[in-house]
Amino acid sequence: MAQLIVRNLEEDLVRELKVRAARSNRSAEAEHREILRAVLRARSVGKTFKQQLSEMPGGGREEDFARPRDRGRRTRL
């Protein structure tokens, strides 16, 4: 397995990571791994917006959306 060293993190960020890890009963290192997995795999597994649109069923024929021609109403001038 590869190793990753992250340097020059802000103290408050490290503190938040430790708090989040404690809530999940994990070490800060395990929590860091879980965050990376969740973020990086979510993007690669999910479908793109274009793919989702192309899989949607058709919305009908053009004639279904035709508007009657509005001629207005007669007025006296």
C-alpha positions as CSV (number, residue, x, y, z in Angstrom):
1,M,0.0,0.0,0.0
2,A,1.1,3.5,-0.7
3,Q,1.6,6.2,1.9
4,L,0.6,9.8,1.8
5,I,2.1,12.5,3.9
6,V,0.2,15.8,4.1
7,R,2.2,18.8,5.4
8,N,1.5,22.4,6.4
9,L,-2.1,21.9,7.4
10,E,-3.8,24.5,9.5
11,E,-4.2,23.6,13.2
12,D,-8.0,24.1,13.1
13,L,-8.3,21.7,10.2
14,V,-6.3,19.0,12.1
15,R,-8.4,19.6,15.2
16,E,-11.7,19.2,13.1
17,L,-10.3,16.0,11.6
18,K,-9.6,14.6,15.1
19,V,-13.0,15.6,16.4
20,R,-14.7,13.9,13.4
21,A,-12.5,10.8,13.9
22,A,-13.5,10.6,17.5
23,R,-17.2,10.8,16.6
24,S,-16.7,7.8,14.3
25,N,-14.5,5.9,16.8
26,R,-11.6,6.0,14.4
27,S,-8.1,7.3,14.5
28,A,-7.3,10.6,12.6
29,E,-5.4,8.5,10.0
30,A,-8.4,6.2,9.5
31,E,-10.7,9.1,9.2
32,H,-8.4,10.8,6.7
33,R,-8.5,7.6,4.6
34,E,-12.3,7.4,4.8
35,I,-12.7,11.0,3.6
36,L,-10.4,10.5,0.7
37,R,-12.2,7.3,-0.3
38,A,-15.6,9.0,-0.1
39,V,-14.7,12.0,-2.1
40,L,-12.6,10.4,-4.8
41,R,-14.7,7.4,-5.4
42,A,-18.0,9.2,-5.4
43,R,-16.9,11.2,-8.5
44,S,-15.6,8.3,-10.4
45,V,-18.6,5.9,-9.7
46,G,-21.4,8.4,-10.3
47,K,-22.9,9.2,-13.7
48,T,-22.3,12.5,-15.4
49,F,-25.1,15.0,-15.8
50,K,-25.0,14.3,-19.5
51,Q,-25.4,10.5,-18.9
52,Q,-28.3,11.0,-16.6
53,L,-30.1,13.3,-19.1
54,S,-29.5,10.8,-22.0
55,E,-31.1,8.0,-19.9
56,M,-34.3,9.9,-19.2
57,P,-37.4,8.7,-21.0
58,G,-38.8,10.9,-23.8
59,G,-41.2,13.7,-22.9
60,G,-43.5,13.3,-25.9
61,R,-43.8,14.4,-29.4
62,E,-43.4,18.0,-30.6
63,E,-47.1,18.2,-31.4
64,D,-47.8,17.6,-27.7
65,F,-46.3,20.9,-26.8
66,A,-47.7,23.0,-29.7
67,R,-49.5,26.2,-28.6
68,P,-52.6,27.4,-30.3
69,R,-52.0,30.6,-32.3
70,D,-53.2,33.5,-30.2
71,R,-55.0,36.0,-32.4
72,G,-55.9,38.2,-29.5
73,R,-59.4,39.7,-29.1
74,R,-61.2,42.3,-31.1
75,T,-61.1,45.8,-29.7
76,R,-62.7,49.0,-30.6
77,L,-60.5,52.0,-31.1
